């Protein structure tokens, strides 16, 4: 397992946090996702053999948020 912090832009409420958490945790290989509205980031534990960092970013962007 690896851990990465993805900066997430565009979140403004708890609903946004739930949305980002949901899209990340639904990806195969993601063990956990902790999203912080205050910090504007998502800390994700994932198996790089099953999901790439690019796929994590794409999932966040697909939900309508900026990911860096």
Backbone as XML, in Angstrom:
<?xml version="1.0"?>
<chain id="A" units="angstrom">
  <residue number="1" name="UNK">
    <atom name="N" x="0.839" y="-1.186" z="0.000"/>
    <atom name="CA" x="0.000" y="0.000" z="0.000"/>
    <atom name="C" x="0.878" y="1.241" z="0.000"/>
  </residue>
  <residue number="2" name="UNK">
    <atom name="N" x="0.411" y="2.240" z="-0.721"/>
    <atom name="CA" x="1.065" y="3.542" z="-0.729"/>
    <atom name="C" x="0.067" y="4.582" z="-0.260"/>
  </residue>
  <residue number="3" name="UNK">
    <atom name="N" x="0.591" y="5.709" z="0.162"/>
    <atom name="CA" x="-0.246" y="6.815" z="0.601"/>
    <atom name="C" x="0.152" y="8.055" z="-0.184"/>
  </residue>
  <residue number="4" name="UNK">
    <atom name="N" x="-0.853" y="8.821" z="-0.588"/>
    <atom name="CA" x="-0.595" y="10.040" z="-1.346"/>
    <atom name="C" x="-1.565" y="11.123" z="-0.885"/>
  </residue>
  <residue number="5" name="UNK">
    <atom name="N" x="-1.123" y="12.372" z="-0.976"/>
    <atom name="CA" x="-1.994" y="13.505" z="-0.680"/>
    <atom name="C" x="-2.255" y="14.232" z="-1.990"/>
  </residue>
  <residue number="6" name="UNK">
    <atom name="N" x="-3.528" y="14.357" z="-2.324"/>
    <atom name="CA" x="-3.942" y="15.051" z="-3.542"/>
    <atom name="C" x="-4.608" y="16.358" z="-3.135"/>
  </residue>
  <residue number="7" name="UNK">
    <atom name="N" x="-4.117" y="17.462" z="-3.649"/>
    <atom name="CA" x="-4.757" y="18.751" z="-3.407"/>
    <atom name="C" x="-6.052" y="18.790" z="-4.207"/>
  </residue>
  <residue number="8" name="UNK">
    <atom name="N" x="-7.153" y="19.127" z="-3.539"/>
    <atom name="CA" x="-8.467" y="19.156" z="-4.187"/>
    <atom name="C" x="-9.016" y="20.576" z="-4.122"/>
  </residue>
  <residue number="9" name="UNK">
    <atom name="N" x="-9.271" y="21.150" z="-5.290"/>
    <atom name="CA" x="-9.810" y="22.501" z="-5.358"/>
    <atom name="C" x="-11.282" y="22.475" z="-5.715"/>
  </residue>
  <residue number="10" name="UNK">
    <atom name="N" x="-12.014" y="23.467" z="-5.226"/>
    <atom name="CA" x="-13.417" y="23.610" z="-5.584"/>
    <atom name="C" x="-14.396" y="23.058" z="-4.568"/>
  </residue>
  <residue number="11" name="UNK">
    <atom name="N" x="-13.898" y="22.485" z="-3.466"/>
    <atom name="CA" x="-14.817" y="21.986" z="-2.437"/>
    <atom name="C" x="-15.289" y="23.150" z="-1.579"/>
  </residue>
  <residue number="12" name="UNK">
    <atom name="N" x="-16.600" y="23.156" z="-1.282"/>
    <atom name="CA" x="-17.140" y="24.263" z="-0.494"/>
    <atom name="C" x="-18.027" y="23.818" z="0.667"/>
  </residue>
  <residue number="13" name="UNK">
    <atom name="N" x="-18.280" y="22.493" z="0.773"/>
    <atom name="CA" x="-19.189" y="22.043" z="1.830"/>
    <atom name="C" x="-18.964" y="20.567" z="2.142"/>
  </residue>
  <residue number="14" name="UNK">
    <atom name="N" x="-19.684" y="20.085" z="3.129"/>
    <atom name="CA" x="-19.584" y="18.691" z="3.516"/>
    <atom name="C" x="-20.037" y="17.744" z="2.413"/>
  </residue>
  <residue number="15" name="UNK">
    <atom name="N" x="-20.978" y="18.183" z="1.594"/>
    <atom name="CA" x="-21.431" y="17.372" z="0.473"/>
    <atom name="C" x="-20.308" y="17.136" z="-0.525"/>
  </residue>
  <residue number="16" name="UNK">
    <atom name="N" x="-19.487" y="18.150" z="-0.724"/>
    <atom name="CA" x="-18.338" y="18.017" z="-1.621"/>
    <atom name="C" x="-17.363" y="16.981" z="-1.062"/>
  </residue>
  <residue number="17" name="UNK">
    <atom name="N" x="-17.130" y="17.043" z="0.232"/>
    <atom name="CA" x="-16.226" y="16.089" z="0.888"/>
    <atom name="C" x="-16.742" y="14.669" z="0.709"/>
  </residue>
  <residue number="18" name="UNK">
    <atom name="N" x="-18.044" y="14.471" z="0.928"/>
    <atom name="CA" x="-18.633" y="13.138" z="0.762"/>
    <atom name="C" x="-18.514" y="12.656" z="-0.683"/>
  </residue>
  <residue number="19" name="UNK">
    <atom name="N" x="-18.738" y="13.575" z="-1.624"/>
    <atom name="CA" x="-18.666" y="13.226" z="-3.039"/>
    <atom name="C" x="-17.253" y="12.772" z="-3.415"/>
  </residue>
  <residue number="20" name="UNK">
    <atom name="N" x="-16.240" y="13.537" z="-3.024"/>
    <atom name="CA" x="-14.856" y="13.184" z="-3.337"/>
    <atom name="C" x="-14.478" y="11.874" z="-2.645"/>
  </residue>
  <residue number="21" name="UNK">
    <atom name="N" x="-14.870" y="11.722" z="-1.397"/>
    <atom name="CA" x="-14.580" y="10.485" z="-0.666"/>
    <atom name="C" x="-15.195" y="9.288" z="-1.384"/>
  </residue>
  <residue number="22" name="UNK">
    <atom name="N" x="-16.434" y="9.430" z="-1.814"/>
    <atom name="CA" x="-17.142" y="8.339" z="-2.473"/>
    <atom name="C" x="-16.482" y="7.950" z="-3.795"/>
  </residue>
  <residue number="23" name="UNK">
    <atom name="N" x="-16.135" y="8.929" z="-4.639"/>
    <atom name="CA" x="-15.552" y="8.565" z="-5.938"/>
    <atom name="C" x="-14.185" y="7.901" z="-5.760"/>
  </residue>
  <residue number="24" name="UNK">
    <atom name="N" x="-13.449" y="8.317" z="-4.736"/>
    <atom name="CA" x="-12.135" y="7.705" z="-4.506"/>
    <atom name="C" x="-12.262" y="6.290" z="-3.950"/>
  </residue>
  <residue number="25" name="UNK">
    <atom name="N" x="-13.122" y="6.099" z="-2.961"/>
    <atom name="CA" x="-13.224" y="4.787" z="-2.326"/>
    <atom name="C" x="-13.872" y="3.746" z="-3.237"/>
  </residue>
  <residue number="26" name="UNK">
    <atom name="N" x="-14.565" y="4.176" z="-4.284"/>
    <atom name="CA" x="-15.172" y="3.227" z="-5.222"/>
    <atom name="C" x="-14.158" y="2.663" z="-6.212"/>
  </residue>
  <residue number="27" name="UNK">
    <atom name="N" x="-12.985" y="3.266" z="-6.304"/>
    <atom name="CA" x="-11.973" y="2.769" z="-7.232"/>
    <atom name="C" x="-11.351" y="1.481" z="-6.694"/>
  </residue>
  <residue number="28" name="UNK">
    <atom name="N" x="-11.168" y="0.488" z="-7.570"/>
    <atom name="CA" x="-10.505" y="-0.735" z="-7.111"/>
    <atom name="C" x="-9.073" y="-0.436" z="-6.687"/>
  </residue>
  <residue number="29" name="UNK">
    <atom name="N" x="-8.679" y="-0.986" z="-5.559"/>
    <atom name="CA" x="-7.326" y="-0.766" z="-5.063"/>
    <atom name="C" x="-7.207" y="0.328" z="-4.031"/>
  </residue>
  <residue number="30" name="UNK">
    <atom name="N" x="-8.278" y="1.104" z="-3.830"/>
    <atom name="CA" x="-8.247" y="2.159" z="-2.817"/>
    <atom name="C" x="-8.716" y="1.571" z="-1.492"/>
  </residue>
  <residue number="31" name="UNK">
    <atom name="N" x="-7.842" y="1.613" z="-0.485"/>
    <atom name="CA" x="-8.167" y="1.070" z="0.832"/>
    <atom name="C" x="-8.894" y="2.092" z="1.690"/>
  </residue>
  <residue number="32" name="UNK">
    <atom name="N" x="-8.504" y="3.375" z="1.561"/>
    <atom name="CA" x="-9.106" y="4.416" z="2.382"/>
    <atom name="C" x="-8.872" y="5.779" z="1.745"/>
  </residue>
  <residue number="33" name="UNK">
    <atom name="N" x="-9.813" y="6.688" z="2.012"/>
    <atom name="CA" x="-9.668" y="8.070" z="1.555"/>
    <atom name="C" x="-10.186" y="8.983" z="2.652"/>
  </residue>
  <residue number="34" name="UNK">
    <atom name="N" x="-9.337" y="9.900" z="3.096"/>
    <atom name="CA" x="-9.717" y="10.879" z="4.101"/>
    <atom name="C" x="-9.635" y="12.247" z="3.439"/>
  </residue>
  <residue number="35" name="UNK">
    <atom name="N" x="-10.791" y="12.907" z="3.311"/>
    <atom name="CA" x="-10.867" y="14.181" z="2.606"/>
    <atom name="C" x="-11.109" y="15.289" z="3.622"/>
  </residue>
  <residue number="36" name="UNK">
    <atom name="N" x="-10.327" y="16.354" z="3.512"/>
    <atom name="CA" x="-10.438" y="17.488" z="4.431"/>
    <atom name="C" x="-10.841" y="18.741" z="3.663"/>
  </residue>
  <residue number="37" name="UNK">
    <atom name="N" x="-11.996" y="19.292" z="4.033"/>
    <atom name="CA" x="-12.455" y="20.537" z="3.422"/>
    <atom name="C" x="-11.530" y="21.687" z="3.804"/>
  </residue>
  <residue number="38" name="UNK">
    <atom name="N" x="-11.153" y="21.742" z="5.083"/>
    <atom name="CA" x="-10.314" y="22.834" z="5.585"/>
    <atom name="C" x="-8.945" y="22.857" z="4.914"/>
  </residue>
  <residue number="39" name="UNK">
    <atom name="N" x="-8.351" y="21.685" z="4.750"/>
    <atom name="CA" x="-7.019" y="21.606" z="4.139"/>
    <atom name="C" x="-7.094" y="21.588" z="2.616"/>
  </residue>
  <residue number="40" name="UNK">
    <atom name="N" x="-8.273" y="21.280" z="2.072"/>
    <atom name="CA" x="-8.425" y="21.199" z="0.626"/>
    <atom name="C" x="-7.611" y="20.071" z="0.022"/>
  </residue>
  <residue number="41" name="UNK">
    <atom name="N" x="-7.679" y="18.909" z="0.685"/>
    <atom name="CA" x="-6.878" y="17.785" z="0.207"/>
    <atom name="C" x="-7.533" y="16.455" z="0.535"/>
  </residue>
  <residue number="42" name="UNK">
    <atom name="N" x="-7.075" y="15.434" z="-0.179"/>
    <atom name="CA" x="-7.509" y="14.063" z="0.068"/>
    <atom name="C" x="-6.269" y="13.212" z="0.311"/>
  </residue>
  <residue number="43" name="UNK">
    <atom name="N" x="-6.273" y="12.498" z="1.421"/>
    <atom name="CA" x="-5.191" y="11.562" z="1.734"/>
    <atom name="C" x="-5.716" y="10.170" z="1.383"/>
  </residue>
  <residue number="44" name="UNK">
    <atom name="N" x="-5.040" y="9.518" z="0.450"/>
    <atom name="CA" x="-5.547" y="8.255" z="-0.093"/>
    <atom name="C" x="-4.518" y="7.143" z="0.114"/>
  </residue>
  <residue number="45" name="UNK">
    <atom name="N" x="-4.989" y="6.018" z="0.647"/>
    <atom name="CA" x="-4.169" y="4.814" z="0.751"/>
    <atom name="C" x="-4.622" y="3.886" z="-0.364"/>
  </residue>
  <residue number="46" name="UNK">
    <atom name="N" x="-3.671" y="3.465" z="-1.210"/>
    <atom name="CA" x="-4.048" y="2.672" z="-2.374"/>
    <atom name="C" x="-2.966" y="1.675" z="-2.746"/>
  </residue>
  <residue number="47" name="UNK">
    <atom name="N" x="-3.378" y="0.680" z="-3.534"/>
    <atom name="CA" x="-2.462" y="-0.326" z="-4.059"/>
    <atom name="C" x="-2.080" y="0.106" z="-5.474"/>
  </residue>
  <residue number="48" name="UNK">
    <atom name="N" x="-0.829" y="0.532" z="-5.683"/>
    <atom name="CA" x="-0.424" y="1.006" z="-7.008"/>
    <atom name="C" x="-0.457" y="-0.083" z="-8.081"/>
  </residue>
  <residue number="49" name="UNK">
    <atom name="N" x="-0.576" y="-1.332" z="-7.676"/>
    <atom name="CA" x="-0.719" y="-2.417" z="-8.635"/>
    <atom name="C" x="-2.119" y="-2.498" z="-9.217"/>
  </residue>
  <residue number="50" name="UNK">
    <atom name="N" x="-3.077" y="-1.837" z="-8.553"/>
    <atom name="CA" x="-4.467" y="-1.885" z="-8.993"/>
    <atom name="C" x="-4.976" y="-0.544" z="-9.519"/>
  </residue>
  <residue number="51" name="UNK">
    <atom name="N" x="-4.434" y="0.550" z="-9.013"/>
    <atom name="CA" x="-4.918" y="1.874" z="-9.429"/>
    <atom name="C" x="-3.738" y="2.842" z="-9.451"/>
  </residue>
  <residue number="52" name="UNK">
    <atom name="N" x="-3.715" y="3.708" z="-10.448"/>
    <atom name="CA" x="-2.606" y="4.652" z="-10.581"/>
    <atom name="C" x="-2.958" y="5.999" z="-9.948"/>
  </residue>
  <residue number="53" name="UNK">
    <atom name="N" x="-1.938" y="6.777" z="-9.693"/>
    <atom name="CA" x="-2.145" y="8.131" z="-9.179"/>
    <atom name="C" x="-2.945" y="8.945" z="-10.189"/>
  </residue>
  <residue number="54" name="UNK">
    <atom name="N" x="-2.686" y="8.748" z="-11.466"/>
    <atom name="CA" x="-3.430" y="9.461" z="-12.516"/>
    <atom name="C" x="-4.919" y="9.120" z="-12.448"/>
  </residue>
  <residue number="55" name="UNK">
    <atom name="N" x="-5.238" y="7.861" z="-12.171"/>
    <atom name="CA" x="-6.642" y="7.444" z="-12.070"/>
    <atom name="C" x="-7.315" y="8.087" z="-10.860"/>
  </residue>
  <residue number="56" name="UNK">
    <atom name="N" x="-6.568" y="8.260" z="-9.773"/>
    <atom name="CA" x="-7.121" y="8.930" z="-8.600"/>
    <atom name="C" x="-7.462" y="10.378" z="-8.944"/>
  </residue>
  <residue number="57" name="UNK">
    <atom name="N" x="-6.545" y="11.050" z="-9.610"/>
    <atom name="CA" x="-6.782" y="12.439" z="-10.010"/>
    <atom name="C" x="-7.949" y="12.551" z="-10.984"/>
  </residue>
  <residue number="58" name="UNK">
    <atom name="N" x="-8.003" y="11.629" z="-11.933"/>
    <atom name="CA" x="-9.100" y="11.639" z="-12.913"/>
    <atom name="C" x="-10.450" y="11.454" z="-12.235"/>
  </residue>
  <residue number="59" name="UNK">
    <atom name="N" x="-10.508" y="10.614" z="-11.209"/>
    <atom name="CA" x="-11.763" y="10.395" z="-10.483"/>
    <atom name="C" x="-12.223" y="11.675" z="-9.799"/>
  </residue>
  <residue number="60" name="UNK">
    <atom name="N" x="-11.275" y="12.385" z="-9.185"/>
    <atom name="CA" x="-11.614" y="13.653" z="-8.510"/>
    <atom name="C" x="-12.083" y="14.678" z="-9.544"/>
  </residue>
  <residue number="61" name="UNK">
    <atom name="N" x="-11.363" y="14.771" z="-10.655"/>
    <atom name="CA" x="-11.741" y="15.722" z="-11.702"/>
    <atom name="C" x="-13.074" y="15.341" z="-12.345"/>
  </residue>
  <residue number="62" name="UNK">
    <atom name="N" x="-13.316" y="14.045" z="-12.482"/>
    <atom name="CA" x="-14.585" y="13.580" z="-13.035"/>
    <atom name="C" x="-15.775" y="13.926" z="-12.159"/>
  </residue>
  <residue number="63" name="UNK">
    <atom name="N" x="-15.509" y="14.120" z="-10.859"/>
    <atom name="CA" x="-16.562" y="14.512" z="-9.927"/>
    <atom name="C" x="-16.781" y="16.022" z="-9.930"/>
  </residue>
  <residue number="64" name="UNK">
    <atom name="N" x="-15.971" y="16.749" z="-10.730"/>
    <atom name="CA" x="-16.179" y="18.188" z="-10.868"/>
    <atom name="C" x="-15.245" y="19.046" z="-10.034"/>
  </residue>
  <residue number="65" name="UNK">
    <atom name="N" x="-14.162" y="18.473" z="-9.542"/>
    <atom name="CA" x="-13.230" y="19.226" z="-8.714"/>
    <atom name="C" x="-11.843" y="19.263" z="-9.366"/>
  </residue>
  <residue number="66" name="UNK">
    <atom name="N" x="-11.019" y="20.181" z="-8.919"/>
    <atom name="CA" x="-9.641" y="20.266" z="-9.420"/>
    <atom name="C" x="-8.757" y="19.352" z="-8.576"/>
  </residue>
  <residue number="67" name="UNK">
    <atom name="N" x="-7.836" y="18.656" z="-9.210"/>
    <atom name="CA" x="-6.930" y="17.761" z="-8.498"/>
    <atom name="C" x="-5.494" y="18.043" z="-8.926"/>
  </residue>
  <residue number="68" name="UNK">
    <atom name="N" x="-4.613" y="18.225" z="-7.939"/>
    <atom name="CA" x="-3.208" y="18.485" z="-8.242"/>
    <atom name="C" x="-2.328" y="17.615" z="-7.371"/>
  </residue>
</chain>
